[in-house]
Amino acid sequence: MTDAVVWHRADLRTVDNAALAAASDADRVAPAFVVDPVYYGDDGLACDARLRFLHECLADLRGQYRDLGSDLALLSGDPHERVPELLDRGFAVYVNRDVTARRGLARDEALLDREGVQVFDDDGIRRPGQRHRDGTVAVDTRATRAGEGWDDHCEAYFEREPHARPDGLGPNPVDSEVTIEEVEARHDVAPEKRGVPAGGTMAGNERLSAFVDRLTDYPRVVSPPAAAEDRSSRLSPYLTFGALSHRQVYQRVQSAPESRGREMYTSRLFWNRHYHQKLADWPGWTERAVNPVFRGLFRDEHDEDLDAAWREGRTGFPMVDAAMRALTETGYVNFRMRALAATFYVYVLKQWWRRGADFVYEHLVDADPAINYTQWQSQCNLTGVHPVRVYDPEKQLREYDPDGAFVREYVPELAPLPDEHLPAPAETPVGVQRECGVDVGEDYPYPVVDYDHEAERARERYAALADRAREALSDPRVRRRGSFSNRGRDRADDGGEDGGQTSLDDF
């Protein structure tokens, strides 16, 4: 008799699941998820809203398995111990590979090569085995192989037929050890964020269908933060947890009539795979600067007061403050505001990037290391190849929130100010402040720094390091870490006026 455990991680679905499709031929199939307590602690960098979204995905997945005559077993503990126990009990373990870093990478390196573990790589990512000692992939994953470039390889993944859900499964031979309710009570999961989408494949499919129906609106709503919050896809958490596969979303989007919106969102899906490829090529993206010349930049200039002002949304720059408050209150902020927050933290406040990147990662419901950390490094030019573009908060507000809808929602103390004074409240005439009932300096802080001065200082600091950074890039390992490319679908990569993202407006 063949017994197979399907070990779910970031693939919380039964459709288009390679590991499940292969395991369904076994005599007995045991779908399982290991609840690792480490991710619930202070070092887990996961807000309660993200944990609740995960739990909703697990509840939905359990329902999918019950419809098939089975169930989802929830195990508790360290996977380093629990997976070997399953192997010792005679189960084969079927698992889909993920692009991981930090603890997840250490877990996979310890477990996925064990005898009895069968790993599936059907996600559009190239994973050559040759690596340097520092973890950098030793071959060019972007190189054309047998006539197939990276974009062709990724497109082939998107276009292949999804794996079918099994017609039925027998009872799960592995019992659950804990319930979702017990996990939430044990770890005191009590989300306070508002407006968080419901987790699970059913909710994801409903959101996907609604988005495809309004796909033509996508170009108009993706950059303005208020419009993005209400009318962009908001599919990223479902992709992060694998409630939907990237291929499912791609093929559903392709079924819509041709439009600029369809083209832009398709590009976004390639962009997602592109940055997962970067993390697969070098897991160090989450830990240290790609270019060694920038390692430790601003680490010794840490200012607790400036850092707290940024985190709490009280820098005196309304667009930055609205973005940070939106992040902490809802777990979501659109790509443009994430870029603004990152560049302001590093270039303007002169703070070490890791502290800021970890804070944003903790609060995002859709937190994905392959997106968050690569984007922080790219936007803040820790690669040594991107331009130093210091986002101007006033300009961003005038262009992307001209009616002040976003700022007034998240910085309500400024709501009475006329539109023309929202970009720079400190410059509002005293008479206008008195008439509106807004006292800048009391109700809302003055700017914590002089933006123009600090932006120029940042340009000078980077210019002084530019020659050394270019020299460092002559090392093939440093160059390869970033998987730098501007071919084909990789239009969301290096170059361009938007802080290194040629298609920033697309996302």
N, C-alpha and C positions, 0 to 999 in steps of 0.2 A: 504494500500500500504506500502511495506517495502522498505526503503531507506537505503543504506549502503555506508559509506565512507571507502575506502581502504587507510589507512594512510601509505604511503611508508616512510621508513627511510633508513635502510641499506639493502634493498631488492629491488633494482631498476631493476626488471625484471617481466615478466608476466608468465614465465614457472617456475614450481616448487616454487610457491608462495602460501603457505597454506592459508593466509588471503584472497587473491584474489579468490582462488578456492572456499572457503566457501561463500564469499560474492556474488559470481556470481549467486547464487540462488535468490538473492533479486530482487524486481521489478525494482529498479533503483540503479545503481552502480556508485559511484563517486570516481574514483581514484584521490588521492591528495598527494601533497608534500608541507610541510610547510618550507619556506625559513626563517630560524631564523637568524636575523642580528647579533646576538652575535658571531656566528662562523666566521664572516667576520672581526671582530675587532682584536685588538692586543692580546686580551686574548683568542682568538679562536684557537691559535696554528695551523693554517692551511695556508700553503704557497699558493700563487696564482695558482701554477701549480696543486695543489690538488683540489682547488676550480674549476678550469677549467675542470679537469677530472670529477668532480661531475656534472658540467653543461652539459658536453657531455653525461654522463649517463642519465641525465634527458631528454635531447633532444631525445636520442635513445628510452627511455621509452615512451615518448610522441608519437613517431612514431609507437611503438608497439600497443599502445591503439588506435591510429587512424586506424590502420589496422583492429581492432576489432569493429570499428564503434563508438568508444568513444574518449576520450581525457584525458590528465593529467592536473588537475587543480593545478596551482602553487599559493599557498597562502603565505602571507608575515606576519611575526610577531612572537611573542612568542607563542610556542605551548601550554603553560599553559593557554593562553587566547583563542587561535584559536580552539583548540579541544573542550573545553566546549561550544563554540559558535555553533559548528556543532551538538553537542549533543542537545543543546537547540532548534535547528531547526528541531529536530526529526530524525536525522540520527543516526543509529547504527554505531559505529566505529570499524572496523576490522583492527587488527595490528599484525604483527609478532614481537615477543619479540626479543630483541637484548641483547648482553652482553655489558653493559655500565658502565661508571664511571663518577665522577664529575658531570657536569651539566646534561649530558644525564641520569644519574642515578636518580638525583633529579626530572627531568622531568617525568621519568617513574613511580617513586614512587608516584608522585602527580596525575598521569592521568590513569594509567593502571588498577587500581582497581575501577574506577568510574562506576556507573551503565550505561549500554549502550555500554561499551567498551568490545569487545571480543578479547582475546589475544591468539595467537598460538605459541607453543613452539617447533616446529618441526625442531630442529637444532643439535640434538645429545648431548645437555647439560642437566645435571640434576639440578633441581632447587627446593630443599626442602624448605619449608617455615620457618623452625625453625632456628632462628639466635640469636647470643649473641648481647648484646647491642652495642658492637664495630663493628658490621656488619659481623663478622665471622660466617659462616654457622655452625650450632650447631650439625649437623650430618655428618657422613663420606660419602661424595658423591662417594667415591671410593669403598665403601663396596659392597660386592656381595648381590644382592637382588633377591630373587626368582630364584636363580641359574644364575643370570646375573651380571657379573662384569662390571666395567665402560667401558672397551674396547669392551665388547660384546654389551653394550648399544649403544656405538658410532657406532660400525660396523652395528648394526641393522638400525640405521638412514641412513648410507651410502647405504645400500642394498635395502631399501624400494623403491617402485616405486615413482618417482617424481610426484608432483601434475601437472595435465595437465593444459595447458592454456585454458581459456574458448573459445568456438567456436565463440562467438560474444557477444558484449555488446551494450546496447543502448546509446544514447547521455548522456554525463556527466551532471548531474543536478547542478553541482557546477561550477561556472565560475572562470577562472584564474584571479588573481588580478595584476599579474606582468609577464613580459616575462624574459627569461634568459638574453637577451641583456640588459634589463633595470637593472637587478640585477648586472650584470657585470659593467655597467656604474656607478651605484649608489655607488658601493663599490670599484671602481677603480681596478678591477681584470685585471691585465696585466702580465701574466706569462713571466718570463725571462729564465726559465730552458729549456734546450734543450734535445731532444731525448725522450720526455715523450710520452708514448703510448696513442693512442686515447681512450677515454672512451666509454662505452656502451656495450650492450650485443652482438651486431653484431661484433664489434672489438674483444671482449673477445672470442667469439666462433672461430673467425679466428685464433687468437693467440693460443687457445687451440688445434685446429686441427693441426696447424704447429708444436706445441710442441710434441704432441703425435706421429707425424711422425718421430721425431728425439729423441724419449724417450730413446733409447739405449745409446745416448751420454750423458745423464744427469749425470752419476757418474763422468765423466771426466771434466765437465764444471761448476759444482756447487760451488766449492771452489775457484778456481783461479778467482780473481775479474774481469779481462778483459773478460775472457770466459763467466763468469756468466752474465755480462752485455749484451753480444751479443746473447748467446745461451741457457741460462736457461729458465725456463717457463715464467717468468715475468707476472704471472697470479695474483699475490697478490693484486694489486689494484682492479681488477675485483671482487675478493672475498671480499675485505674490503667493497666495496660499494654494494655488492650483485648484480652486473650485471650478475654474474654467481653464482649459489649456490655451496656450497662445495660438495653436493651430485652429481650435474651434472658433476663436474670435476672428482670426484672419479669414477663415472661409465664410463665416457669417457676414463679415463686412464686404467680402468680394461678391456676395450675392446681391448686394444693393446696386442700384443704377450707378453708372460711372459719374463721378463728380469730383470737384476739388477736395471736398471733405473726405471722400473715400481714399483718394490718393494720399492725403496728409495723414490719415489715421493708419493706413497701411505702412507708410514710412515710419510712423511711431513704433509699430510692432517690430520692424527691422531694427530700429534704434534700440529697443529693449534687448533684443538678442545680441546686438553689437556690444552693449555694455556688459552683458553677462559673459560674452566671450572675453572681454578685457579682464574681468575678475577671474575667469577660469585660467587665463594665461598667466596671471600673477596675483595670488591671493593677498599680497601685501598692500593692495589699494586701501584696505580698511585700517591699516596700521601706520604707514609711514609714506612720506612723499615719494612719488614716482621718481623724480629727479633728486638725487642725493644732495645737490647744492641747496635745496630748499628744506631739508630736514631740520626740524627744530625752529623754523622761521617764526618769530614772534612768541616762542614758548616762554622766554624769560621776560616778556613784556606783559604778562598776564595782569589784568586789572580787574579785581573782583567787582568793583562798582560798574564798570563799563559792561562787563560780562552779564551782570544781573540786569542792567537796564535793557540789554538786547533780549535776554530770555523773557523778561516780563513785559516787553512792549512799551517801554517808557524812555526811548532814546531821544524824543523830541523831533523825530522824523516820521510823520504820520504813516507813510506807506510802509516803512519798515515795521513800525509798531503794529499796524493792522495785520501785516503778514504774520508776525510772531504771535499775536493774540489769536488769530484764526487757527494757527497750528496747534496751540495749546488748548483752545476751546473746542475744536472740532476734529483734530487729527488729520486735517487736510489743508493744503494750500497748493495752488497750481505751480507749474514748473517755473514760470517767470518770477513769481514771488520767492520761490526757493532759491533761485539764482540771485535775486536781490538780497535776500537775507544772508546768504553765504558770502557774497563779495563785500557786503557792508561789514560783516563781522571781521573778515581778514584784512581787506584793504583799508577800510576806514577806521575801524576800532583797533587794528593791529593785534588781534588775538590769534592764538594758535588754533589752526583749523580743526584739529581732532576734537577739541572740547565742543565746538559748535556743531560739528557733524554728528557726534554722538548724541547731543541734545535733540537735534532734529530727528534723528533716527528713532530715538526713544518715543517721540510723540506722534510720529506718522502711523496711521492705521495701515497704510500700504508699504511700510518700511521694507526696503529691499536693499541689501548691502551692495549689490551690483549696480544699482542706480544711485543711491545716496552718496556713497563715498567716491565713486568715480566722478560724479558731477561736482562735488565739492572740490576735488583736486583739479578738475578741468577748468571750472569757473574761476578758481583762485590761482591758476597757472602754476601749480606745483609740479607740472610736467616739464616746464621750460619751453614749450612750443606754442602755447596759446597766447593770444594778446592779453595785455593787462587792461581789461575794460572794467572801469570802476562805475558801476551802475549809479546813476544820479537819482536819489529817491524822489526829488521834486519832479524831475522829468518823467519818471515812471508813473507818478500819480496823474500828471497832466495828460499823458497819452493813453493810459489804460484804466483810469478811474476818473474821467473828466467831470462826471456828475457827483463824485464823492460817495457813491453807493457803498463801496467796499470799506472806505475809511470810516464813514458814519456808522456802519454796522459794528465795527470792531473797536473804534475809538469814539464812543458816543459822547464823550466830554467835548469833542470838537464839532458835534453835529450842527449846532446853531450857526457856525461860521459860514459866510458866503463861499461859494465854490472857489472863487479866485484866491481866497486866503488859505485854503486847506493845504496846498503844497508847502507853505512856509508860515505856520501860525505865529511864530515869534516876530514876524515882520508885519503882522496885522496892526494897524493904527489903534492906539488906546481907545479912541472914541468908538471904533467899530467893535472892539472887544466889549466895551461897556454896554453898547447897544444890544449885543448878542448875548450878554451874560456869560462870556467866556473870559477867564483871567489866565492868560498864558504866564506860566511861572508858578501858578497856584493850582489851577484845574488841570493843566497839562504842562509838562516840563519844557524848559528851553532845550535846544539841541545840546547833547552831551559833548560834542566835538564840533570843530569847524570843518565842514565837509570838504570845501575846496582845498584847504590847507592839507588835510590828511590824505586826500586823493592824490595830490601832487607828491607828498612824501612817499606814498606807496609806489608811484611810478618811478621815483628816483631810486628807491630801495631795490626794486626789481631790475632797473636798468644797470645798477652797479653789479648785479649778479648775472647779468645776461650772458656775458662771455663765458663764464665758468659753466653756466647751465648748458650752453650750446656744446661746450667741450665734453661735458658729461654724456650728452646724447650720442657722442661718437662711439660709446661703448654699446655694442649690439644688444647686450642684456637690458640696459636702460631703455634703449629705443624700443625693444620688443615688449617691454612691460605695458606700454600704452597701446599696443596693437595699432599704431597710427596708420591710418589709411584714409584716402578720400576717393576710393573707387566705388562705382556702382551705387548700391543702396546705402553705402556708408556716408551719405551726405550729412548725417547728423554728427559727423566727427570734427576733425580739426579745421581750423581756419574760419574765416567769416567774421563779421563785425559784432556779432552778439556773444562776446565773451568766449569764442571758440566753438560756438554751436551754429553752424550755417543754417540750421532749420529750427532755431529756437522758437520762432513764431508758430511753427507747425505743432509745437508740443505744449 
